[in-house]
């Protein structure tokens, strides 16, 4: 059998920023949806019989290895010193990561069939490593520098933006990664369109595969159980839930501006906001700004602020809410919305992202533009004003999410892409 026809049995996954671990500390800086995505895929690859080394950065005294199972290890490579480095500041240290990982791979005589990198920092490193080892490189961007630069809506000057986010360098290196790697896996149709229009990516070197969710963990329950959860977590019948990292693009301020419309239509509604991470002064400052917006609108008493929700309670919080809101200014996909839908919670998502284009409006979920507060507030109210429709959104939303976004199915799709890209690479070698 030709080596290019063999399955991808040994996978090197690279995800550099944040706290990547067997039990990730979600809510810490740079530790959110991407970390969940990478870990869940790695687990499903291992469940399907592949050996996976998930490589990340070693800092703050973390151990070199976490053994998740006999086929899956988190492997931490030190670079950039002992302290946390936010992803925007990691640029200058990626060369050291490449050197240190290649040295470790060769010292251990390791062999990989494919490198699968995540986000541009790991993509830049993964491309260099793939070229050195002469192996396949597949990349998932997660977000795009061009899109983020265009849609941030910040008050910073151009010079301040560049100093803080280094978009010029990021976009230039993203372009090279997308051009040089063997295949790109986009997560949404709009992201794929931007890869073609802004990064000149050839359509045949890209496939769209949506993110997945743990269908065993996120599932609907009976109404009687929902009432018990509402009592446990002190939630009410018409509470809207939002949760996630404290970031400008998440649009929490836009959601707050939509609340007067919601409260006019559903007088006993409240917002339950679990925003930000634990022990983060920056997140605390962001939440304080949101509270100021609520005070100015005279609705501060209608918002319940919660600390970061623990992973083992997350599904129950989704289930206990009347409606889940994702009001992002931009959102490459929006895993929290898929998780909420899988739990049977009627969901309103932003039109500034890829998820809404996959939905059947009024059947699976509702969507609106969070920049239009009356529109968004009205959509939040509809599942509560019309319980029959809310019930349909609950049932059909859960069916849609669980059927289309279970992690095992997503992992199988990506393994097929690895094999197809390997065969394409072999064909190019033979032609040359």
N, C-alpha and C positions, 0 to 999 in steps of 0.2 A: 504493500500500500504506500502510495506517495505521501510524504509527510504533510502536504497541504490538504489531503483528504481526511486526515485524522481529526478527531474532535479536539476542542481546546481544553485539554485536561489540566494544565497548569497556568493559572491566571495570576498576574501581578496587578492588583488594583492600587491606585495612588490617589489619596485625598489628603492634602497637606494641612489645611488650616482648621482651627477649632479643636475641641476635645473629643477625639475619636477613640472609642474604647468599646470593650465588650458590653459594658453598661454605660453608655454615653451620658455625660452631664448636660442634658438638654437645657437650654436657657442660658448657659454660659456664653460668653462672646463667641460669635462665629460658629455656634453649635446649634443647628436647627435642622431644617428640612433636608439639606444636602447630606448631613451626617446620617440621618435616618435612611435616606435613599441608598447610600453607599453600603451601610451595614446590612440592610434588608436584602439587597441584591447579592451581597457576598454570602449571606446565610443560605439563600436559595441556590446559588451556584454550588455551594458545598453540599447541600441536600441532594442536588442532582449528580453528585459524584465527582465534582471538580475539586482540585486542590487550589486554595486561594490564600495568597499572602496579601493582606490589606496594609499598605505602608502609609505611615503618616509621620508627623514631626514629634520628636521626643523633647519634652520640656517639663519644668516644674516637678522634677523628681519622679516622673512616671516610669513604670517598668519598661524594659525593652520589648517584652512580648505580653499579649493576652491570648490565651488559647481558648477560643470559643468552642471549637470541637476539633476532632482529629483532622479535619480537612480545612479548617479555617483558623488563621492566626492574625491578630493585629500586631504589626511589626513597626516599632518606632525607631526612626533614624534621627540622631541629634544633629541640629544645625541652627545657627542664629543665636546661640547662647541659651541660658537656662530659663529665661522668662517667656511668658506669653507674648506673641507678636500678632497683631491684628492682620488680617489678610491683605489690607491695603499697603502694609509696610513690609511685606515679605519678599518683595521684588529682589532686593539686593542680596538675599541669602540663598536663592534657589540653586545657584551654581554649586554652592557647598553641599546642598542636599544631593545633587546629581553625583558629585564626586564620592560622597560618603556611601551612598546606596550602591553604586557600581562596585566600589571596593568591597563592600560586604557581600554582594552577590557573587563576585569572583572568588572571594576567600572561602565561601561556603559551597562553591561549585554548583550553584543553583541554575536551573534551566526553566524558562517560561515559554509558553506558546503565544501568549498575547499580553500586552500591557493595556490596561483599561484605566484611563485617567479622568479626573473629575475637577471641573473648574479650570480656569486658564492657568493658574499657578502650577498645578499638577500636570496640566497639558504641556506646558513649556518644558517642564522637567521630563515628563514621560516621552516626549519626542526625542530629546537628546539621548535618553537611556535606550529607547528602541533602536535608534540609529547605531549606537555603540554595540548593542547585543544582536543586531540584525533580526529583530522580531517584529511582529505585527503590533501596531499602535492604533487603538480605537479610543475616541474621546467623546465625553458628554460635557457641554459647556455649563449647564445649569442656568447661568445668566450671561448676558452679553454686555461688554463694556460700552458699545455704541448705544444700545438701548437705554442703559442706566444713565449715561451722560445726557441723553436727550430728554429724559422723563423725570429726572430727580426733583425738579421744581424747587431748588434751594436758593437762598438769598446770597450765597457765596459768590465772590467775583470769579472770573475765569482763572486768574492766577491762584486764588485760594482753592478752587476746585482741583486744579492740577496738583497743587502741593499736597492736598489731602488724599486724593484718589488716584493720581497719576494715570489719568485716562489715556493720554497719548501713548505712553509706553504699553499699557495694558492692551489697547486696541491693536497696536502694531504687532505685539507678540501673539495675540489671539489670531490675527490674520495668518501669521506664519504657521501656527499650530494647525489651523483648519486646512491650510493649503498642503501641508507636508504630511499629516497623519494619514493612515490608511482609510479611515472611515470616521464620520461624525454621527453621533446619535443625538438628534434634537428631541426635545420633549413635547413640543407643540408645533402646530402649523405656523403661527405667527413667528415663532423663533426660526423655523426653517426658512421662511420667507426672508427674514433679515439676514440669515447666513448667506443666502444667495445674492440679495441686493446690496448689502453693505460689506460683505467679506468675500464676494466673488467665488463662493463655493459651488463646485459643480454638482448639480442635482443627483447624479448617479453615485456620488461619494457621500451621500447622506441618507439616513433613514429616520423616520419619526417613530419613537416609542415613548408613550406616556409614562410618567412615574407610577409606581404601584403603592399599595397599602396592605397592611396585615389583615386579611379578611377574617382570620380567626379571632382577632382581638377587637376589631371594629365591626359590630353587628347590632341590628335592632333588637329591642326587647318589648315586652307587652306593656300596655298602658298602666296596669297596676304597678308594675315594677318602676316605671318612670315616676309615678307619684311618690313612691318611697325614696327614690334618689333625690327628687326635689326637696323633700323634707330633710334628708340627710345633709344636703349641701346648701340649704336655706335659699333655694331658688323658687320662683313663683311661676304661675301658669303661663304668663306672657313675658317671660324674660328672654331677651336677645343676648346671645353669647358671641364675644369676639375674643380671640387669643392669638398670641404670637410674640415674636421679637419686637422690641421697641425700635422702629426704624421709620424714617420719613415716608418711604415708598409704601408702607403698609396702610397709609391713609386713615389712621385712627381719628385724626382731627376732622377729616371729611365725614366720617361716620357720626361723630358728635354733632356736627352741623346738620346732619340729617335727622337727628333725634326729635327736634320740635315737631316735625311732620308726623313721625311715628307716634308721638305722645298725643297729638291732636286726634289721630285716628283710633288709637288704642290707649285710652286714658290710664290704664293700670300697667302699661308696659314699663319695663326698666331695661337698662343695658348692664350686663355683667361683663366686665373687661378684665381679662387676665393678660396683662401686657407687660413685657419686659422680662428680664432674667433675675436670678437671685444675686444679691450682693453686688449690684452694678450701679455705681454712682451716676454714670451716663444715662442708664435706663431710668433711674429715679428722677433725673432732671427732665427727661422726655415726658414722663408721666405727669410731672408737676406742670409742664406746659399744657398738656391735655386738660388737666383739671382747671387751669385758667380759662381755657376756651369754654368749658362747661359752665364755669361761674359767670362768664360774660353773657352766656345765653340763658342764664337763670335755671339751669337744669341739673346742677351739681347733685341735688338730692335724689335724682333719678338714676344715678350711675353707681353701681357697686364695684369697687376696685378689689381685685383679688391678687394674691401673690401668684407667682409662677405655678402652674398646675403640675403636680407630679405625674410621671408617666403612667403609674398604675391607677390613677384616677381620671385620666384624660377621656377615655371612652365614656365613662359615666357622666362626666360633665357635658359632653356632646349630647348624650341621651336625655339629660334633664332639661336642656334648653328648648324653648318653643321654636326658636329660629336661630340659625347660625349665620353670621355676617362675615364676608371677606370683602373689604372696601378698598383694596390696594390701588394706589395710583398706577402701578404696573406690577404684574405678577407672572413670572415665566410659566408657572402652572398653578400652584396652590394646593399643596397636599392636605392642608388642614380642612379645606372644603370637601375634598374626597373622603376624608376620615369622618367628617360630620355627616355627610350624606350616607355613608356606609352604616352609621349608627341610627339611621332613620330620622335624622333631624332635617326639617325643611331648611333649605340653604339659599342665600342670596349672594351671588358672586359679582365681581367686577367685570366690566366689559374690556378692561385694559389688560388682557392676558389671553392665554390659549384655551383655558378650560371652557369658557362660555360657548366657544364655537363647536364644542363636542356635544353640548347639551341640547335636549329638546325642551325649549322654553315652556314652562307651565306644566310639564310632565316630570322631568327629572329635577329641575331647580328653577329659580328665577335669577335674572341678572339685570343690572342697571349701571349707570355711570355715576360713581361716587362724587364726581365733580358737580353733579346736579343734585343738591341735597333733597329737594322735594321729590324728585324721581326715586332716589335711593330709599328715602324714608317711607315712601308709599309701598315699595316692593317689600320692605321689612314687615309692613303691617298686613299684607295680603294673606299669608298663611293663617294668621290669627283671626282676621275678619271673616274668612271663608274656610271653616274647619274641614269641609269635605275636600277642598283643594289642598289644604295642608296635609290631610291624610294621604292623598294621592302623591304629593311630593315626597312624603315620608317613605311610602312603599316603593314607588318607582325610582326615587333617587337612590335608595339602598340597593335595589336590583341592578341599576345602571353601574353604580360604583363598584360593587362587589364582582360583577361579571367582567368588567373591563379593566379593572386596576388591581387585581390580586397579584402578589409579588411573584408567585411561581410561574404564572403565565408570562409575565414581563421578563423574567430571567430566561425562559426558554426562547423568547423572541431574540434576546440579545445574544445568546449562544449561537443561534442561527446566523446572526449578523457576523459574528466572529468567524464562523466557518466560511461564509460567503466571501468575506473580505480576504481571508487567507487564500482561497482559491483564485480570487482576482489578482492577488499579489503574485501567486505562482504563475499565472498566465502572463503577467507583465514580464516576469523574469525570463520565461521561455521565449517570448517575443524578442527580448533584447539580446 
